[in-house]
Amino acid sequence: MNRIPFGVSQFDSLIGGGAPPGSVVLLAGDAGAGAREFAYTSATINALGHANTDQFDLHYGAVDSCASLPEEIHYVSFTASASEIYAEVTHAIDEKLATPASEAMEFEDLSSEYFQLSPIPHDWYVEKRRTITDLGGSHGRRDILEALGDYLTKHASNNLVIIDSLTDLISLPDEQADWHENSMLLKGMKKASQSWGGLILVLVDQESLTDTQMGELMGATDGTISFEWERGGNERARTMFVREFRGVLSRIEDENIIQFEIEIQGDGLDISNVRKIR
């Protein structure tokens, strides 16, 4: 396959069907500006392509001849369970789409590894109490980066993986995962993804980073899509632009496109207007 759809139909059509296989893409945004909704749309629409083709055709359309849907859709969270993620998704996407799509997704909750060294009570982040049998089958504690690495090694090949979110890792104490380790994680992920051949989307809160840190993350990934609020008159608009992306940015530049205005409706995020250089 030459491309993997993001699941945002108009955007995919502008960039030749989607992302090049093997891409690690940073979704960086201001709070509420659309990065998270982009991730939810990508996971939901791609999953819908497996779960309900009629609904997929209605809300996305035909997949580009140069693209193929990912084989599986995986959603990895460091702090939320599958039910919590589903509840958040339904705030942005209609349940008639989110429900069948969720059945075609695999959710991975890494809360146990994330919170294990914190003073947070165990019952707060584990949905069911572990039995003596569970404890007996456990072979030591994995740290959070090891747990994420193991999961990607097993599930990233030819698949779409959403990682929610890098901000959670950055906020950990340095003895658990310092800035250098997080940066190296993305560099290693970028290298490994070339053989995996799938698409990895990594959410991060842009407001929590310095310009230098943002530059490091951009350099450690294949592409960066930024989401910001823009004020015009008395209204605010969500905007999206591709800051860097191998195999994608050149296509947009050929069309002299500089920015996308986006909107969020019942079937997820989509482009409402394209601004070109004049």
C-alpha positions as CSV (number, residue, x, y, z in Angstrom):
1,M,0.0,0.0,0.0
2,N,1.2,3.5,-0.8
3,R,-0.9,5.5,1.6
4,I,-2.9,5.0,4.9
5,P,-6.0,7.2,5.2
6,F,-6.1,9.6,8.1
7,G,-9.9,9.3,8.0
8,V,-10.4,13.0,7.4
9,S,-11.8,12.7,3.9
10,Q,-11.1,16.2,2.4
11,F,-7.6,16.2,3.9
12,D,-6.8,12.7,2.5
13,S,-8.0,13.7,-0.9
14,L,-5.6,16.7,-1.0
15,I,-2.6,14.6,0.0
16,G,-2.9,11.6,-2.3
17,G,-5.0,9.4,-0.1
18,G,-3.4,9.7,3.3
19,A,0.0,9.3,5.1
20,P,2.9,7.3,3.7
21,P,3.2,3.9,5.5
22,G,5.7,3.9,8.3
23,S,4.9,7.5,9.4
24,V,4.9,8.8,13.0
25,V,2.9,12.0,13.1
26,L,2.7,14.5,15.9
27,L,-0.8,16.0,16.5
28,A,0.1,19.2,18.4
29,G,-2.5,21.6,19.5
30,D,-3.8,24.2,21.8
31,A,-6.5,23.0,24.2
32,G,-9.7,22.3,22.3
33,A,-8.4,23.4,18.9
34,G,-8.9,20.1,17.2
35,A,-5.9,17.8,17.7
36,R,-7.8,15.4,19.9
37,E,-10.9,15.5,17.6
38,F,-8.6,14.7,14.7
39,A,-7.3,11.6,16.5
40,Y,-10.8,10.5,17.4
41,T,-12.0,11.0,13.8
42,S,-9.0,9.0,12.4
43,A,-9.6,6.1,14.8
44,T,-13.4,6.1,14.3
45,I,-13.6,6.4,10.5
46,N,-10.8,3.9,9.9
47,A,-12.5,1.4,12.3
48,L,-15.8,2.1,10.6
49,G,-14.3,0.9,7.4
50,H,-14.0,-2.5,8.9
51,A,-17.2,-2.5,11.1
52,N,-19.8,-0.9,8.8
53,T,-18.9,-0.3,5.2
54,D,-22.2,1.4,4.4
55,Q,-21.7,4.0,7.1
56,F,-18.1,4.4,6.0
57,D,-19.0,5.0,2.4
58,L,-21.7,7.6,3.5
59,H,-19.4,9.6,5.9
60,Y,-16.0,9.2,4.2
61,G,-16.5,8.0,0.7
62,A,-14.2,5.9,-1.5
63,V,-10.7,5.2,-0.4
64,D,-8.1,6.6,-2.9
65,S,-6.8,4.0,-5.3
66,C,-3.3,4.6,-3.9
67,A,-4.4,4.0,-0.3
68,S,-5.6,1.1,1.9
69,L,-7.2,1.0,5.3
70,P,-5.0,-0.1,8.2
71,E,-5.5,-3.7,9.1
72,E,-6.3,-2.9,12.8
73,I,-6.9,0.3,14.9
74,H,-5.3,0.6,18.3
75,Y,-5.9,3.3,20.8
76,V,-3.3,3.6,23.6
77,S,-4.0,5.7,26.7
78,F,-1.7,6.2,29.7
79,T,-4.5,7.4,32.1
80,A,-7.9,6.4,30.7
81,S,-9.8,3.1,30.3
82,A,-11.6,2.1,27.1
83,S,-15.0,3.2,28.6
84,E,-13.6,6.6,29.4
85,I,-12.1,7.0,25.9
86,Y,-15.4,5.9,24.3
87,A,-17.3,8.5,26.4
88,E,-14.9,11.3,25.2
89,V,-15.2,10.2,21.6
90,T,-19.0,10.4,21.7
91,H,-18.7,14.1,22.7
92,A,-17.2,14.7,19.3
93,I,-18.8,12.0,17.1
94,D,-22.3,10.6,16.9
95,E,-22.9,7.4,18.8
96,K,-24.4,5.7,15.7
97,L,-20.8,5.9,14.3
98,A,-18.8,5.7,17.5
99,T,-20.5,2.5,18.7
100,P,-19.9,0.2,15.8
101,A,-16.4,1.7,15.3
102,S,-15.4,1.0,18.9
103,E,-16.1,-2.7,18.3
104,A,-13.5,-2.7,15.6
105,M,-10.8,-1.0,17.8
106,E,-8.4,-2.4,20.4
107,F,-8.0,-0.2,23.5
108,E,-4.9,-0.4,25.7
109,D,-5.0,1.1,29.1
110,L,-1.5,1.6,30.6
111,S,-2.8,3.3,33.8
112,S,-1.2,0.6,36.0
113,E,2.3,1.2,34.6
114,Y,1.8,5.0,34.5
115,F,0.6,5.4,38.1
116,Q,2.4,2.5,39.8
117,L,5.2,4.7,41.3
118,S,2.9,7.5,42.3
119,P,1.1,8.0,45.6
120,I,-2.3,7.6,43.8
121,P,-4.4,4.8,45.5
122,H,-4.4,1.6,43.4
123,D,-8.2,1.4,43.3
124,W,-8.4,4.7,41.6
125,Y,-6.8,3.6,38.3
126,V,-7.4,-0.2,38.2
127,E,-11.0,-1.1,37.2
128,K,-11.1,-4.5,38.9
129,R,-9.1,-5.7,41.9
130,R,-6.3,-8.1,41.0
131,T,-6.6,-11.6,42.4
132,I,-3.9,-13.7,43.9
133,T,-3.7,-15.6,40.6
134,D,-3.2,-12.3,38.7
135,L,-0.4,-11.3,41.1
136,G,1.2,-14.7,40.7
137,G,1.3,-14.4,37.0
138,S,3.0,-11.1,37.1
139,H,6.7,-11.1,36.3
140,G,8.0,-7.9,37.8
141,R,7.0,-4.3,37.1
142,R,7.4,-2.8,33.7
143,D,8.0,1.0,33.5
144,I,5.7,3.0,31.3
145,L,8.1,3.4,28.4
146,E,8.8,-0.3,28.3
147,A,5.1,-1.1,28.4
148,L,4.5,1.2,25.5
149,G,7.4,-0.2,23.5
150,D,6.2,-3.8,24.1
151,Y,2.7,-2.9,22.9
152,L,4.0,-1.1,19.7
153,T,6.3,-4.0,18.9
154,K,3.3,-6.4,19.0
155,H,0.7,-4.2,17.4
156,A,2.1,-1.4,15.2
157,S,2.8,-3.4,12.0
158,N,0.4,-2.4,9.2
159,N,-1.9,-0.8,11.8
160,L,-3.1,2.6,12.9
161,V,-2.0,3.4,16.5
162,I,-3.2,6.5,18.4
163,I,-1.0,7.4,21.5
164,D,-2.9,9.6,24.0
165,S,-0.8,11.4,25.0
166,L,2.8,12.4,25.0
167,T,1.9,15.2,27.4
168,D,1.2,12.6,30.1
169,L,4.8,11.2,29.7
170,I,6.3,14.6,29.7
171,S,4.6,15.4,33.0
172,L,6.1,12.4,34.8
173,P,8.9,12.9,37.3
174,D,12.4,12.7,35.8
175,E,13.2,9.5,37.6
176,Q,10.4,7.8,35.7
177,A,10.8,9.4,32.3
178,D,12.9,12.5,31.7
179,W,12.8,14.7,28.7
180,H,15.7,13.0,27.0
181,E,14.0,9.6,27.3
182,N,10.8,10.9,25.8
183,S,12.7,12.4,22.9
184,M,14.6,9.2,22.3
185,L,11.3,7.2,22.5
186,L,10.0,9.2,19.4
187,K,13.3,8.8,17.6
188,G,13.2,5.0,18.1
189,M,9.6,4.9,17.2
190,K,10.3,6.7,13.9
191,K,13.1,4.3,13.1
192,A,11.1,1.2,13.9
193,S,8.0,2.4,12.1
194,Q,9.8,2.2,8.7
195,S,9.7,-1.6,9.1
196,W,6.3,-1.7,10.8
197,G,4.7,0.1,7.8
198,G,1.7,1.4,9.7
199,L,0.7,4.9,10.9
200,I,1.2,6.2,14.5
201,L,-0.5,9.4,15.6
202,V,0.9,10.9,18.8
203,L,-1.1,13.6,20.7
204,V,0.7,16.4,22.5
205,D,-0.4,19.6,24.2
206,Q,1.6,22.3,22.4
207,E,1.0,24.8,25.2
208,S,2.9,22.6,27.6
209,L,6.1,22.8,25.6
210,T,8.8,25.4,25.0
211,D,9.7,26.3,21.4
212,T,12.9,24.3,21.8
213,Q,11.1,21.2,23.0
214,M,8.6,21.5,20.2
215,G,11.4,21.7,17.7
216,E,13.0,18.5,19.2
217,L,9.7,16.6,18.9
218,M,9.2,17.8,15.3
219,G,12.7,16.6,14.4
220,A,12.1,13.2,16.1
221,T,8.9,12.4,14.0
222,D,8.0,12.2,10.3
223,G,5.4,14.9,10.4
224,T,3.7,17.5,12.5
225,I,0.2,18.7,12.2
226,S,-0.6,21.8,14.4
227,F,-4.1,22.9,15.6
228,E,-4.7,26.4,16.8
229,W,-7.4,28.8,17.7
230,E,-7.6,31.9,15.4
231,R,-9.7,34.9,16.3
232,G,-11.5,36.8,13.5
233,G,-13.9,39.6,14.7
234,N,-16.0,38.3,17.5
235,E,-15.6,34.6,16.6
236,R,-12.9,32.0,17.1
237,A,-12.1,29.5,14.4
238,R,-10.1,26.2,14.7
239,T,-7.3,26.1,12.2
240,M,-5.0,23.3,11.1
241,F,-1.7,23.4,9.2
242,V,1.0,20.9,8.3
243,R,4.3,22.2,9.7
244,E,6.5,19.3,8.5
245,F,5.7,16.0,6.8
246,R,7.8,14.0,4.4
247,G,5.8,13.0,1.3
248,V,2.8,15.2,2.3
249,L,3.9,18.8,2.8
250,S,5.2,19.0,-0.8
251,R,1.8,18.1,-2.2
252,I,0.2,20.9,-0.1
253,E,2.9,23.4,-1.1
254,D,2.3,22.5,-4.8
255,E,-1.3,23.7,-4.3
256,N,-0.1,26.8,-2.4
257,I,-2.2,25.8,0.6
258,I,-1.1,27.4,3.8
259,Q,-3.9,26.7,6.3
260,F,-7.1,24.7,6.8
261,E,-10.1,25.9,8.7
262,I,-11.7,22.9,10.4
263,E,-15.1,22.2,11.9
264,I,-16.3,19.3,14.1
265,Q,-19.7,17.8,13.3
266,G,-21.5,14.5,14.1
267,D,-19.2,12.5,11.9
268,G,-16.0,14.0,13.3
269,L,-13.5,16.6,12.2
270,D,-13.4,17.8,8.6
271,I,-12.0,20.8,6.6
272,S,-14.5,23.6,6.1
273,N,-12.2,26.0,4.2
274,V,-8.8,26.0,2.6
275,R,-6.6,29.1,2.5
276,K,-4.1,29.5,-0.3
277,I,-1.2,31.8,-0.8
278,R,-2.2,34.7,-3.0
